[in-house]
């Protein structure tokens, strides 16, 4: 498995080597590694382009992820986001722009 170092410097090369050593000694290393759960709230903002190239609609997506981890591996990922809210933003902004064009 390829592990990339984030901008924070974690995991360090020593961490990666320790994980590899553990995997060599124990084929089921993810079962004997430290396990933990993380909850992460995140936001993505961007623009939705319509058929009309001049109509660009700002959209914000709010989401939350729950990750079960063992060592450096994510063993389960549950991500929840509100797709109805995204669709509502697109429809509402489209209607607002259309009403301004009248």
Helices and strands as residue ranges (DSSP letters): H 13-25, H 29-32, E 35-49, E 56-70, E 73-81, H 83-101
